[in-house]
Amino acid sequence: MSLDEVFLEKWHKLPVSQQREAIDFIEFLQKKSAGNNRTRSLEGLWANLGIGDISEKDIDDARKECWAGFPRDDI
């Protein structure tokens, strides 16, 4: 028996007042899970790592270092 079938079987056995309660609970769960999908700032993720003072020059230097060995003959 699928999950949908189990749900519907149990649903139909409930009185209408409890079906309304179940709908309220489902809506609560949907709102709760929607709140967990918020995007977080990368700055907030690394806040406790002590790397908040990265300048544009630091980023530029890191890029140059990463790409320094990239072959450029075919470009």
CHARMM-style PDB file with segment names, atoms N, HN, CA, C and O in Angstrom:
ATOM      1  N   MET     1       0.856  -1.181   0.000  1.00  0.00      PROA
ATOM      2  CA  MET     1       0.000   0.000   0.000  1.00  0.00      PROA
ATOM      3  C   MET     1       0.896   1.237   0.000  1.00  0.00      PROA
ATOM      4  O   MET     1       1.849   1.324   0.775  1.00  0.00      PROA
ATOM      5  N   SER     2       0.584   2.183  -0.869  1.00  0.00      PROA
ATOM      6  HN  SER     2      -0.190   2.113  -1.498  1.00  0.00      PROA
ATOM      7  CA  SER     2       1.401   3.400  -0.972  1.00  0.00      PROA
ATOM      8  C   SER     2       1.100   4.343   0.193  1.00  0.00      PROA
ATOM      9  O   SER     2       0.106   4.185   0.902  1.00  0.00      PROA
ATOM     10  N   LEU     3       1.952   5.292   0.364  1.00  0.00      PROA
ATOM     11  HN  LEU     3       2.759   5.420  -0.212  1.00  0.00      PROA
ATOM     12  CA  LEU     3       1.781   6.285   1.420  1.00  0.00      PROA
ATOM     13  C   LEU     3       0.486   7.069   1.222  1.00  0.00      PROA
ATOM     14  O   LEU     3      -0.224   7.363   2.184  1.00  0.00      PROA
ATOM     15  N   ASP     4       0.186   7.404  -0.027  1.00  0.00      PROA
ATOM     16  HN  ASP     4       0.762   7.165  -0.809  1.00  0.00      PROA
ATOM     17  CA  ASP     4      -1.061   8.119  -0.330  1.00  0.00      PROA
ATOM     18  C   ASP     4      -2.284   7.293   0.079  1.00  0.00      PROA
ATOM     19  O   ASP     4      -3.237   7.815   0.658  1.00  0.00      PROA
ATOM     20  N   GLU     5      -2.238   6.015  -0.227  1.00  0.00      PROA
ATOM     21  HN  GLU     5      -1.464   5.591  -0.697  1.00  0.00      PROA
ATOM     22  CA  GLU     5      -3.371   5.141   0.106  1.00  0.00      PROA
ATOM     23  C   GLU     5      -3.551   5.011   1.617  1.00  0.00      PROA
ATOM     24  O   GLU     5      -4.676   5.031   2.117  1.00  0.00      PROA
ATOM     25  N   VAL     6      -2.450   4.879   2.335  1.00  0.00      PROA
ATOM     26  HN  VAL     6      -1.536   4.863   1.929  1.00  0.00      PROA
ATOM     27  CA  VAL     6      -2.518   4.794   3.798  1.00  0.00      PROA
ATOM     28  C   VAL     6      -3.104   6.085   4.359  1.00  0.00      PROA
ATOM     29  O   VAL     6      -3.973   6.060   5.230  1.00  0.00      PROA
ATOM     30  N   PHE     7      -2.613   7.219   3.843  1.00  0.00      PROA
ATOM     31  HN  PHE     7      -1.907   7.240   3.135  1.00  0.00      PROA
ATOM     32  CA  PHE     7      -3.110   8.508   4.314  1.00  0.00      PROA
ATOM     33  C   PHE     7      -4.614   8.634   4.087  1.00  0.00      PROA
ATOM     34  O   PHE     7      -5.357   8.998   4.998  1.00  0.00      PROA
ATOM     35  N   LEU     8      -5.057   8.331   2.865  1.00  0.00      PROA
ATOM     36  HN  LEU     8      -4.453   8.035   2.125  1.00  0.00      PROA
ATOM     37  CA  LEU     8      -6.484   8.474   2.538  1.00  0.00      PROA
ATOM     38  C   LEU     8      -7.357   7.529   3.353  1.00  0.00      PROA
ATOM     39  O   LEU     8      -8.461   7.889   3.761  1.00  0.00      PROA
ATOM     40  N   GLU     9      -6.859   6.324   3.587  1.00  0.00      PROA
ATOM     41  HN  GLU     9      -5.962   6.031   3.255  1.00  0.00      PROA
ATOM     42  CA  GLU     9      -7.619   5.371   4.400  1.00  0.00      PROA
ATOM     43  C   GLU     9      -7.822   5.918   5.814  1.00  0.00      PROA
ATOM     44  O   GLU     9      -8.926   5.868   6.357  1.00  0.00      PROA
ATOM     45  N   LYS    10      -6.765   6.430   6.392  1.00  0.00      PROA
ATOM     46  HN  LYS    10      -5.868   6.471   5.951  1.00  0.00      PROA
ATOM     47  CA  LYS    10      -6.860   6.988   7.747  1.00  0.00      PROA
ATOM     48  C   LYS    10      -7.699   8.271   7.745  1.00  0.00      PROA
ATOM     49  O   LYS    10      -8.471   8.520   8.670  1.00  0.00      PROA
ATOM     50  N   TRP    11      -7.535   9.083   6.687  1.00  0.00      PROA
ATOM     51  HN  TRP    11      -6.908   8.880   5.935  1.00  0.00      PROA
ATOM     52  CA  TRP    11      -8.258  10.345   6.557  1.00  0.00      PROA
ATOM     53  C   TRP    11      -9.768  10.117   6.577  1.00  0.00      PROA
ATOM     54  O   TRP    11     -10.498  10.818   7.277  1.00  0.00      PROA
ATOM     55  N   HSD    12     -10.222   9.152   5.821  1.00  0.00      PROA
ATOM     56  HN  HSD    12      -9.629   8.583   5.252  1.00  0.00      PROA
ATOM     57  CA  HSD    12     -11.657   8.894   5.699  1.00  0.00      PROA
ATOM     58  C   HSD    12     -12.267   8.341   6.987  1.00  0.00      PROA
ATOM     59  O   HSD    12     -13.483   8.393   7.167  1.00  0.00      PROA
ATOM     60  N   LYS    13     -11.440   7.819   7.872  1.00  0.00      PROA
ATOM     61  HN  LYS    13     -10.452   7.776   7.725  1.00  0.00      PROA
ATOM     62  CA  LYS    13     -11.941   7.294   9.144  1.00  0.00      PROA
ATOM     63  C   LYS    13     -12.099   8.393  10.200  1.00  0.00      PROA
ATOM     64  O   LYS    13     -12.723   8.176  11.239  1.00  0.00      PROA
ATOM     65  N   LEU    14     -11.535   9.561   9.930  1.00  0.00      PROA
ATOM     66  HN  LEU    14     -11.029   9.737   9.087  1.00  0.00      PROA
ATOM     67  CA  LEU    14     -11.622  10.670  10.898  1.00  0.00      PROA
ATOM     68  C   LEU    14     -12.942  11.408  10.766  1.00  0.00      PROA
ATOM     69  O   LEU    14     -13.487  11.521   9.668  1.00  0.00      PROA
ATOM     70  N   PRO    15     -13.466  11.919  11.899  1.00  0.00      PROA
ATOM     71  CA  PRO    15     -14.627  12.803  11.805  1.00  0.00      PROA
ATOM     72  C   PRO    15     -14.199  14.136  11.166  1.00  0.00      PROA
ATOM     73  O   PRO    15     -13.016  14.476  11.155  1.00  0.00      PROA
ATOM     74  N   VAL    16     -15.161  14.870  10.646  1.00  0.00      PROA
ATOM     75  HN  VAL    16     -16.122  14.594  10.655  1.00  0.00      PROA
ATOM     76  CA  VAL    16     -14.872  16.118   9.925  1.00  0.00      PROA
ATOM     77  C   VAL    16     -14.077  17.108  10.783  1.00  0.00      PROA
ATOM     78  O   VAL    16     -13.184  17.788  10.276  1.00  0.00      PROA
ATOM     79  N   SER    17     -14.391  17.190  12.060  1.00  0.00      PROA
ATOM     80  HN  SER    17     -15.115  16.638  12.472  1.00  0.00      PROA
ATOM     81  CA  SER    17     -13.675  18.140  12.926  1.00  0.00      PROA
ATOM     82  C   SER    17     -12.181  17.794  12.998  1.00  0.00      PROA
ATOM     83  O   SER    17     -11.335  18.688  13.010  1.00  0.00      PROA
ATOM     84  N   GLN    18     -11.865  16.508  13.046  1.00  0.00      PROA
ATOM     85  HN  GLN    18     -12.553  15.782  13.036  1.00  0.00      PROA
ATOM     86  CA  GLN    18     -10.454  16.106  13.102  1.00  0.00      PROA
ATOM     87  C   GLN    18      -9.793  16.222  11.721  1.00  0.00      PROA
ATOM     88  O   GLN    18      -8.581  16.424  11.634  1.00  0.00      PROA
ATOM     89  N   GLN    19     -10.563  16.099  10.664  1.00  0.00      PROA
ATOM     90  HN  GLN    19     -11.547  15.935  10.735  1.00  0.00      PROA
ATOM     91  CA  GLN    19     -10.004  16.341   9.326  1.00  0.00      PROA
ATOM     92  C   GLN    19      -9.581  17.797   9.201  1.00  0.00      PROA
ATOM     93  O   GLN    19      -8.544  18.095   8.608  1.00  0.00      PROA
ATOM     94  N   ARG    20     -10.375  18.705   9.756  1.00  0.00      PROA
ATOM     95  HN  ARG    20     -11.218  18.463  10.238  1.00  0.00      PROA
ATOM     96  CA  ARG    20     -10.007  20.131   9.743  1.00  0.00      PROA
ATOM     97  C   ARG    20      -8.729  20.361  10.545  1.00  0.00      PROA
ATOM     98  O   ARG    20      -7.860  21.130  10.135  1.00  0.00      PROA
ATOM     99  N   GLU    21      -8.623  19.687  11.693  1.00  0.00      PROA
ATOM    100  HN  GLU    21      -9.330  19.062  12.026  1.00  0.00      PROA
ATOM    101  CA  GLU    21      -7.407  19.795  12.503  1.00  0.00      PROA
ATOM    102  C   GLU    21      -6.203  19.284  11.718  1.00  0.00      PROA
ATOM    103  O   GLU    21      -5.121  19.868  11.767  1.00  0.00      PROA
ATOM    104  N   ALA    22      -6.406  18.192  10.998  1.00  0.00      PROA
ATOM    105  HN  ALA    22      -7.285  17.717  10.957  1.00  0.00      PROA
ATOM    106  CA  ALA    22      -5.315  17.622  10.210  1.00  0.00      PROA
ATOM    107  C   ALA    22      -4.877  18.602   9.122  1.00  0.00      PROA
ATOM    108  O   ALA    22      -3.682  18.747   8.863  1.00  0.00      PROA
ATOM    109  N   ILE    23      -5.822  19.261   8.496  1.00  0.00      PROA
ATOM    110  HN  ILE    23      -6.792  19.143   8.706  1.00  0.00      PROA
ATOM    111  CA  ILE    23      -5.493  20.262   7.475  1.00  0.00      PROA
ATOM    112  C   ILE    23      -4.702  21.403   8.100  1.00  0.00      PROA
ATOM    113  O   ILE    23      -3.719  21.862   7.518  1.00  0.00      PROA
ATOM    114  N   ASP    24      -5.114  21.863   9.271  1.00  0.00      PROA
ATOM    115  HN  ASP    24      -5.913  21.490   9.743  1.00  0.00      PROA
ATOM    116  CA  ASP    24      -4.372  22.918   9.970  1.00  0.00      PROA
ATOM    117  C   ASP    24      -2.944  22.473  10.264  1.00  0.00      PROA
ATOM    118  O   ASP    24      -1.998  23.243  10.104  1.00  0.00      PROA
ATOM    119  N   PHE    25      -2.800  21.224  10.695  1.00  0.00      PROA
ATOM    120  HN  PHE    25      -3.569  20.598  10.825  1.00  0.00      PROA
ATOM    121  CA  PHE    25      -1.467  20.713  11.016  1.00  0.00      PROA
ATOM    122  C   PHE    25      -0.602  20.613   9.761  1.00  0.00      PROA
ATOM    123  O   PHE    25       0.582  20.946   9.795  1.00  0.00      PROA
ATOM    124  N   ILE    26      -1.183  20.160   8.665  1.00  0.00      PROA
ATOM    125  HN  ILE    26      -2.145  19.890   8.637  1.00  0.00      PROA
ATOM    126  CA  ILE    26      -0.442  20.079   7.404  1.00  0.00      PROA
ATOM    127  C   ILE    26       0.015  21.463   6.965  1.00  0.00      PROA
ATOM    128  O   ILE    26       1.150  21.630   6.519  1.00  0.00      PROA
ATOM    129  N   GLU    27      -0.864  22.460   7.090  1.00  0.00      PROA
ATOM    130  HN  GLU    27      -1.786  22.324   7.453  1.00  0.00      PROA
ATOM    131  CA  GLU    27      -0.487  23.831   6.728  1.00  0.00      PROA
ATOM    132  C   GLU    27       0.636  24.337   7.624  1.00  0.00      PROA
ATOM    133  O   GLU    27       1.537  25.036   7.160  1.00  0.00      PROA
ATOM    134  N   PHE    28       0.582  23.984   8.916  1.00  0.00      PROA
ATOM    135  HN  PHE    28      -0.150  23.416   9.293  1.00  0.00      PROA
ATOM    136  CA  PHE    28       1.646  24.352   9.844  1.00  0.00      PROA
ATOM    137  C   PHE    28       2.976  23.741   9.397  1.00  0.00      PROA
ATOM    138  O   PHE    28       4.003  24.421   9.385  1.00  0.00      PROA
ATOM    139  N   LEU    29       2.952  22.457   9.030  1.00  0.00      PROA
ATOM    140  HN  LEU    29       2.118  21.905   9.040  1.00  0.00      PROA
ATOM    141  CA  LEU    29       4.173  21.787   8.578  1.00  0.00      PROA
ATOM    142  C   LEU    29       4.720  22.419   7.300  1.00  0.00      PROA
ATOM    143  O   LEU    29       5.933  22.542   7.135  1.00  0.00      PROA
ATOM    144  N   GLN    30       3.828  22.818   6.402  1.00  0.00      PROA
ATOM    145  HN  GLN    30       2.842  22.718   6.536  1.00  0.00      PROA
ATOM    146  CA  GLN    30       4.268  23.459   5.162  1.00  0.00      PROA
ATOM    147  C   GLN    30       4.945  24.790   5.450  1.00  0.00      PROA
ATOM    148  O   GLN    30       5.987  25.096   4.870  1.00  0.00      PROA
ATOM    149  N   LYS    31       4.360  25.584   6.342  1.00  0.00      PROA
ATOM    150  HN  LYS    31       3.513  25.335   6.813  1.00  0.00      PROA
ATOM    151  CA  LYS    31       4.966  26.870   6.696  1.00  0.00      PROA
ATOM    152  C   LYS    31       6.309  26.669   7.381  1.00  0.00      PROA
ATOM    153  O   LYS    31       7.266  27.403   7.133  1.00  0.00      PROA
ATOM    154  N   LYS    32       6.363  25.655   8.254  1.00  0.00      PROA
ATOM    155  HN  LYS    32       5.586  25.059   8.455  1.00  0.00      PROA
ATOM    156  CA  LYS    32       7.595  25.369   8.982  1.00  0.00      PROA
ATOM    157  C   LYS    32       8.706  24.963   8.018  1.00  0.00      PROA
ATOM    158  O   LYS    32       9.840  25.425   8.147  1.00  0.00      PROA
ATOM    159  N   SER    33       8.387  24.103   7.054  1.00  0.00      PROA
ATOM    160  HN  SER    33       7.466  23.727   6.949  1.00  0.00      PROA
ATOM    161  CA  SER    33       9.418  23.663   6.111  1.00  0.00      PROA
ATOM    162  C   SER    33       9.785  24.774   5.137  1.00  0.00      PROA
ATOM    163  O   SER    33      10.925  24.824   4.676  1.00  0.00      PROA
ATOM    164  N   ALA    34       8.856  25.664   4.812  1.00  0.00      PROA
ATOM    165  HN  ALA    34       7.929  25.624   5.187  1.00  0.00      PROA
ATOM    166  CA  ALA    34       9.164  26.788   3.922  1.00  0.00      PROA
ATOM    167  C   ALA    34      10.166  27.714   4.583  1.00  0.00      PROA
ATOM    168  O   ALA    34      11.001  28.300   3.894  1.00  0.00      PROA
ATOM    169  N   GLY    35      10.110  27.863   5.894  1.00  0.00      PROA
ATOM    170  HN  GLY    35       9.432  27.388   6.454  1.00  0.00      PROA
ATOM    171  CA  GLY    35      11.052  28.713   6.612  1.00  0.00      PROA
ATOM    172  C   GLY    35      12.460  28.175   6.592  1.00  0.00      PROA
ATOM    173  O   GLY    35      13.416  28.942   6.714  1.00  0.00      PROA
ATOM    174  N   ASN    36      12.615  26.852   6.439  1.00  0.00      PROA
ATOM    175  HN  ASN    36      11.839  26.229   6.339  1.00  0.00      PROA
ATOM    176  CA  ASN    36      13.944  26.246   6.425  1.00  0.00      PROA
ATOM    177  C   ASN    36      14.649  26.415   5.091  1.00  0.00      PROA
ATOM    178  O   ASN    36      15.842  26.130   4.993  1.00  0.00      PROA
ATOM    179  N   ASN    37      13.959  26.863   4.076  1.00  0.00      PROA
ATOM    180  HN  ASN    37      12.989  27.095   4.155  1.00  0.00      PROA
ATOM    181  CA  ASN    37      14.539  26.998   2.750  1.00  0.00      PROA
ATOM    182  C   ASN    37      15.128  28.378   2.501  1.00  0.00      PROA
ATOM    183  O   ASN    37      15.497  28.696   1.371  1.00  0.00      PROA
ATOM    184  N   ARG    38      15.219  29.182   3.516  1.00  0.00      PROA
ATOM    185  HN  ARG    38      14.918  28.923   4.434  1.00  0.00      PROA
ATOM    186  CA  ARG    38      15.787  30.512   3.334  1.00  0.00      PROA
ATOM    187  C   ARG    38      17.265  30.406   2.993  1.00  0.00      PROA
ATOM    188  O   ARG    38      17.972  29.541   3.510  1.00  0.00      PROA
ATOM    189  N   THR    39      17.717  31.279   2.132  1.00  0.00      PROA
ATOM    190  HN  THR    39      17.142  31.981   1.712  1.00  0.00      PROA
ATOM    191  CA  THR    39      19.132  31.289   1.806  1.00  0.00      PROA
ATOM    192  C   THR    39      19.891  32.048   2.876  1.00  0.00      PROA
ATOM    193  O   THR    39      19.403  33.024   3.445  1.00  0.00      PROA
ATOM    194  N   ARG    40      21.087  31.577   3.132  1.00  0.00      PROA
ATOM    195  HN  ARG    40      21.483  30.784   2.670  1.00  0.00      PROA
ATOM    196  CA  ARG    40      21.911  32.230   4.134  1.00  0.00      PROA
ATOM    197  C   ARG    40      23.068  32.943   3.445  1.00  0.00      PROA
ATOM    198  O   ARG    40      23.574  32.495   2.416  1.00  0.00      PROA
ATOM    199  N   SER    41      23.462  34.031   4.020  1.00  0.00      PROA
ATOM    200  HN  SER    41      23.051  34.395   4.856  1.00  0.00      PROA
ATOM    201  CA  SER    41      24.574  34.805   3.491  1.00  0.00      PROA
ATOM    202  C   SER    41      25.881  34.045   3.706  1.00  0.00      PROA
ATOM    203  O   SER    41      26.088  33.449   4.763  1.00  0.00      PROA
ATOM    204  N   LEU    42      26.760  34.064   2.706  1.00  0.00      PROA
ATOM    205  HN  LEU    42      26.592  34.547   1.847  1.00  0.00      PROA
ATOM    206  CA  LEU    42      28.067  33.441   2.876  1.00  0.00      PROA
ATOM    207  C   LEU    42      28.853  34.147   3.972  1.00  0.00      PROA
ATOM    208  O   LEU    42      29.623  33.524   4.703  1.00  0.00      PROA
ATOM    209  N   GLU    43      28.650  35.439   4.072  1.00  0.00      PROA
ATOM    210  HN  GLU    43      28.024  35.945   3.478  1.00  0.00      PROA
ATOM    211  CA  GLU    43      29.339  36.186   5.123  1.00  0.00      PROA
ATOM    212  C   GLU    43      28.945  35.647   6.490  1.00  0.00      PROA
ATOM    213  O   GLU    43      29.790  35.531   7.378  1.00  0.00      PROA
ATOM    214  N   GLY    44      27.671  35.318   6.667  1.00  0.00      PROA
ATOM    215  HN  GLY    44      26.985  35.412   5.946  1.00  0.00      PROA
ATOM    216  CA  GLY    44      27.208  34.753   7.926  1.00  0.00      PROA
ATOM    217  C   GLY    44      27.781  33.376   8.178  1.00  0.00      PROA
ATOM    218  O   GLY    44      28.012  33.006   9.329  1.00  0.00      PROA
ATOM    219  N   LEU    45      28.013  32.611   7.128  1.00  0.00      PROA
ATOM    220  HN  LEU    45      27.825  32.912   6.193  1.00  0.00      PROA
ATOM    221  CA  LEU    45      28.555  31.263   7.291  1.00  0.00      PROA
ATOM    222  C   LEU    45      30.003  31.281   7.758  1.00  0.00      PROA
ATOM    223  O   LEU    45      30.424  30.399   8.508  1.00  0.00      PROA
ATOM    224  N   TRP    46      30.769  32.278   7.321  1.00  0.00      PROA
ATOM    225  HN  TRP    46      30.427  32.994   6.713  1.00  0.00      PROA
ATOM    226  CA  TRP    46      32.175  32.304   7.720  1.00  0.00      PROA
ATOM    227  C   TRP    46      32.462  33.330   8.826  1.00  0.00      PROA
ATOM    228  O   TRP    46      33.623  33.613   9.121  1.00  0.00      PROA
ATOM    229  N   ALA    47      31.412  33.883   9.435  1.00  0.00      PROA
ATOM    230  HN  ALA    47      30.468  33.653   9.195  1.00  0.00      PROA
ATOM    231  CA  ALA    47      31.575  34.937  10.437  1.00  0.00      PROA
ATOM    232  C   ALA    47      32.474  34.514  11.596  1.00  0.00      PROA
ATOM    233  O   ALA    47      33.262  35.323  12.087  1.00  0.00      PROA
ATOM    234  N   ASN    48      32.372  33.266  12.041  1.00  0.00      PROA
ATOM    235  HN  ASN    48      31.733  32.609  11.642  1.00  0.00      PROA
ATOM    236  CA  ASN    48      33.166  32.841  13.200  1.00  0.00      PROA
ATOM    237  C   ASN    48      34.553  32.320  12.810  1.00  0.00      PROA
ATOM    238  O   ASN    48      35.286  31.846  13.678  1.00  0.00      PROA
ATOM    239  N   LEU    49      34.925  32.395  11.546  1.00  0.00      PROA
ATOM    240  HN  LEU    49      34.329  32.780  10.841  1.00  0.00      PROA
ATOM    241  CA  LEU    49      36.235  31.925  11.104  1.00  0.00      PROA
ATOM    242  C   LEU    49      37.290  33.026  11.108  1.00  0.00      PROA
ATOM    243  O   LEU    49      38.468  32.755  10.875  1.00  0.00      PROA
ATOM    244  N   GLY    50      36.883  34.250  11.367  1.00  0.00      PROA
ATOM    245  HN  GLY    50      35.926  34.470  11.556  1.00  0.00      PROA
ATOM    246  CA  GLY    50      37.837  35.350  11.434  1.00  0.00      PROA
ATOM    247  C   GLY    50      38.387  35.760  10.078  1.00  0.00      PROA
ATOM    248  O   GLY    50      39.506  36.265   9.992  1.00  0.00      PROA
ATOM    249  N   ILE    51      37.616  35.551   9.020  1.00  0.00      PROA
ATOM    250  HN  ILE    51      36.707  35.140   9.089  1.00  0.00      PROA
ATOM    251  CA  ILE    51      38.097  35.926   7.689  1.00  0.00      PROA
ATOM    252  C   ILE    51      37.207  36.997   7.072  1.00  0.00      PROA
ATOM    253  O   ILE    51      37.075  37.064   5.849  1.00  0.00      PROA
ATOM    254  N   GLY    52      36.612  37.811   7.881  1.00  0.00      PROA
ATOM    255  HN  GLY    52      36.719  37.756   8.874  1.00  0.00      PROA
ATOM    256  CA  GLY    52      35.703  38.841   7.400  1.00  0.00      PROA
ATOM    257  C   GLY    52      36.385  40.045   6.796  1.00  0.00      PROA
ATOM    258  O   GLY    52      35.726  40.897   6.200  1.00  0.00      PROA
ATOM    259  N   ASP    53      37.700  40.131   6.939  1.00  0.00      PROA
ATOM    260  HN  ASP    53      38.235  39.439   7.423  1.00  0.00      PROA
ATOM    261  CA  ASP    53      38.417  41.301   6.450  1.00  0.00      PROA
ATOM    262  C   ASP    53      39.133  41.015   5.134  1.00  0.00      PROA
ATOM    263  O   ASP    53      40.252  41.487   4.930  1.00  0.00      PROA
ATOM    264  N   ILE    54      38.517  40.262   4.249  1.00  0.00      PROA
ATOM    265  HN  ILE    54      37.608  39.879   4.415  1.00  0.00      PROA
ATOM    266  CA  ILE    54      39.122  39.955   2.962  1.00  0.00      PROA
ATOM    267  C   ILE    54      38.830  41.116   2.006  1.00  0.00      PROA
ATOM    268  O   ILE    54      37.677  41.492   1.795  1.00  0.00      PROA
ATOM    269  N   SER    55      39.876  41.659   1.448  1.00  0.00      PROA
ATOM    270  HN  SER    55      40.813  41.353   1.619  1.00  0.00      PROA
ATOM    271  CA  SER    55      39.706  42.795   0.537  1.00  0.00      PROA
ATOM    272  C   SER    55      39.617  42.304  -0.909  1.00  0.00      PROA
ATOM    273  O   SER    55      39.859  41.133  -1.199  1.00  0.00      PROA
ATOM    274  N   GLU    56      39.266  43.219  -1.801  1.00  0.00      PROA
ATOM    275  HN  GLU    56      39.069  44.171  -1.565  1.00  0.00      PROA
ATOM    276  CA  GLU    56      39.232  42.885  -3.227  1.00  0.00      PROA
ATOM    277  C   GLU    56      40.631  42.532  -3.724  1.00  0.00      PROA
ATOM    278  O   GLU    56      40.784  41.685  -4.604  1.00  0.00      PROA
ATOM    279  N   LYS    57      41.650  43.179  -3.162  1.00  0.00      PROA
ATOM    280  HN  LYS    57      41.526  43.867  -2.447  1.00  0.00      PROA
ATOM    281  CA  LYS    57      43.030  42.881  -3.547  1.00  0.00      PROA
ATOM    282  C   LYS    57      43.391  41.454  -3.143  1.00  0.00      PROA
ATOM    283  O   LYS    57      44.053  40.745  -3.901  1.00  0.00      PROA
ATOM    284  N   ASP    58      42.960  41.027  -1.949  1.00  0.00      PROA
ATOM    285  HN  ASP    58      42.422  41.603  -1.333  1.00  0.00      PROA
ATOM    286  CA  ASP    58      43.227  39.661  -1.507  1.00  0.00      PROA
ATOM    287  C   ASP    58      42.591  38.648  -2.469  1.00  0.00      PROA
ATOM    288  O   ASP    58      43.206  37.640  -2.816  1.00  0.00      PROA
ATOM    289  N   ILE    59      41.372  38.925  -2.887  1.00  0.00      PROA
ATOM    290  HN  ILE    59      40.872  39.744  -2.605  1.00  0.00      PROA
ATOM    291  CA  ILE    59      40.674  38.036  -3.816  1.00  0.00      PROA
ATOM    292  C   ILE    59      41.392  38.018  -5.166  1.00  0.00      PROA
ATOM    293  O   ILE    59      41.578  36.955  -5.759  1.00  0.00      PROA
ATOM    294  N   ASP    60      41.789  39.187  -5.646  1.00  0.00      PROA
ATOM    295  HN  ASP    60      41.637  40.050  -5.164  1.00  0.00      PROA
ATOM    296  CA  ASP    60      42.504  39.291  -6.920  1.00  0.00      PROA
ATOM    297  C   ASP    60      43.829  38.534  -6.865  1.00  0.00      PROA
ATOM    298  O   ASP    60      44.190  37.832  -7.809  1.00  0.00      PROA
ATOM    299  N   ASP    61      44.545  38.679  -5.760  1.00  0.00      PROA
ATOM    300  HN  ASP    61      44.252  39.249  -4.993  1.00  0.00      PROA
ATOM    301  CA  ASP    61      45.825  37.962  -5.611  1.00  0.00      PROA
ATOM    302  C   ASP    61      45.604  36.446  -5.590  1.00  0.00      PROA
ATOM    303  O   ASP    61      46.378  35.698  -6.187  1.00  0.00      PROA
ATOM    304  N   ALA    62      44.558  35.997  -4.908  1.00  0.00      PROA
ATOM    305  HN  ALA    62      43.929  36.605  -4.423  1.00  0.00      PROA
ATOM    306  CA  ALA    62      44.256  34.561  -4.853  1.00  0.00      PROA
ATOM    307  C   ALA    62      43.898  34.026  -6.241  1.00  0.00      PROA
ATOM    308  O   ALA    62      44.302  32.921  -6.604  1.00  0.00      PROA
ATOM    309  N   ARG    63      43.153  34.794  -7.003  1.00  0.00      PROA
ATOM    310  HN  ARG    63      42.825  35.692  -6.709  1.00  0.00      PROA
ATOM    311  CA  ARG    63      42.803  34.380  -8.370  1.00  0.00      PROA
ATOM    312  C   ARG    63      44.052  34.258  -9.233  1.00  0.00      PROA
ATOM    313  O   ARG    63      44.219  33.284  -9.966  1.00  0.00      PROA
ATOM    314  N   LYS    64      44.927  35.254  -9.139  1.00  0.00      PROA
ATOM    315  HN  LYS    64      44.791  36.046  -8.544  1.00  0.00      PROA
ATOM    316  CA  LYS    64      46.167  35.213  -9.925  1.00  0.00      PROA
ATOM    317  C   LYS    64      47.005  33.994  -9.552  1.00  0.00      PROA
ATOM    318  O   LYS    64      47.584  33.343 -10.422  1.00  0.00      PROA
ATOM    319  N   GLU    65      47.068  33.689  -8.268  1.00  0.00      PROA
ATOM    320  HN  GLU    65      46.598  34.217  -7.561  1.00  0.00      PROA
ATOM    321  CA  GLU    65      47.835  32.538  -7.801  1.00  0.00      PROA
ATOM    322  C   GLU    65      47.222  31.230  -8.316  1.00  0.00      PROA
ATOM    323  O   GLU    65      47.945  30.330  -8.744  1.00  0.00      PROA
ATOM    324  N   CYS    66      45.901  31.131  -8.274  1.00  0.00      PROA
ATOM    325  HN  CYS    66      45.314  31.862  -7.926  1.00  0.00      PROA
ATOM    326  CA  CYS    66      45.220  29.912  -8.736  1.00  0.00      PROA
ATOM    327  C   CYS    66      45.408  29.679 -10.227  1.00  0.00      PROA
ATOM    328  O   CYS    66      45.585  28.539 -10.656  1.00  0.00      PROA
ATOM    329  N   TRP    67      45.372  30.741 -11.019  1.00  0.00      PROA
ATOM    330  HN  TRP    67      45.228  31.667 -10.670  1.00  0.00      PROA
ATOM    331  CA  TRP    67      45.433  30.623 -12.469  1.00  0.00      PROA
ATOM    332  C   TRP    67      46.852  30.765 -13.026  1.00  0.00      PROA
ATOM    333  O   TRP    67      47.050  30.727 -14.241  1.00  0.00      PROA
ATOM    334  N   ALA    68      47.825  30.926 -12.152  1.00  0.00      PROA
ATOM    335  HN  ALA    68      47.665  30.956 -11.165  1.00  0.00      PROA
ATOM    336  CA  ALA    68      49.201  31.165 -12.612  1.00  0.00      PROA
ATOM    337  C   ALA    68      49.738  30.013 -13.467  1.00  0.00      PROA
ATOM    338  O   ALA    68      50.474  30.259 -14.422  1.00  0.00      PROA
ATOM    339  N   GLY    69      49.394  28.784 -13.153  1.00  0.00      PROA
ATOM    340  HN  GLY    69      48.796  28.584 -12.377  1.00  0.00      PROA
ATOM    341  CA  GLY    69      49.921  27.638 -13.887  1.00  0.00      PROA
ATOM    342  C   GLY    69      49.033  27.170 -15.017  1.00  0.00      PROA
ATOM    343  O   GLY    69      49.317  26.143 -15.633  1.00  0.00      PROA
ATOM    344  N   PHE    70      47.956  27.901 -15.310  1.00  0.00      PROA
ATOM    345  HN  PHE    70      47.725  28.735 -14.810  1.00  0.00      PROA
ATOM    346  CA  PHE    70      47.028  27.512 -16.363  1.00  0.00      PROA
ATOM    347  C   PHE    70      47.650  27.738 -17.727  1.00  0.00      PROA
ATOM    348  O   PHE    70      48.107  28.844 -18.014  1.00  0.00      PROA
ATOM    349  N   PRO    71      47.679  26.706 -18.588  1.00  0.00      PROA
ATOM    350  CA  PRO    71      48.306  26.900 -19.911  1.00  0.00      PROA
ATOM    351  C   PRO    71      47.508  27.876 -20.758  1.00  0.00      PROA
ATOM    352  O   PRO    71      46.290  27.748 -20.883  1.00  0.00      PROA
ATOM    353  N   ARG    72      48.193  28.849 -21.337  1.00  0.00      PROA
ATOM    354  HN  ARG    72      49.183  28.953 -21.235  1.00  0.00      PROA
ATOM    355  CA  ARG    72      47.513  29.887 -22.096  1.00  0.00      PROA
ATOM    356  C   ARG    72      47.895  29.867 -23.576  1.00  0.00      PROA
ATOM    357  O   ARG    72      47.612  30.822 -24.300  1.00  0.00      PROA
ATOM    358  N   ASP    73      48.521  28.811 -24.022  1.00  0.00      PROA
ATOM    359  HN  ASP    73      48.751  28.035 -23.435  1.00  0.00      PROA
ATOM    360  CA  ASP    73      48.956  28.748 -25.415  1.00  0.00      PROA
ATOM    361  C   ASP    73      47.818  28.723 -26.407  1.00  0.00      PROA
ATOM    362  O   ASP    73      47.942  29.266 -27.505  1.00  0.00      PROA
ATOM    363  N   ASP    74      46.690  28.091 -26.033  1.00  0.00      PROA
ATOM    364  HN  ASP    74      46.590  27.651 -25.141  1.00  0.00      PROA
ATOM    365  CA  ASP    74      45.578  27.943 -26.970  1.00  0.00      PROA
ATOM    366  C   ASP    74      44.514  29.002 -26.813  1.00  0.00      PROA
ATOM    367  O   ASP    74      43.435  28.882 -27.394  1.00  0.00      PROA
ATOM    368  N   ILE    75      44.787  30.023 -26.053  1.00  0.00      PROA
ATOM    369  HN  ILE    75      45.664  30.121 -25.581  1.00  0.00      PROA
ATOM    370  CA  ILE    75      43.794  31.093 -25.859  1.00  0.00      PROA
ATOM    371  C   ILE    75      44.052  32.212 -26.846  1.00  0.00      PROA
ATOM    372  OT1 ILE    75      43.329  33.209 -26.851  1.00  0.00      PROA
TER     373      ILE     75
END
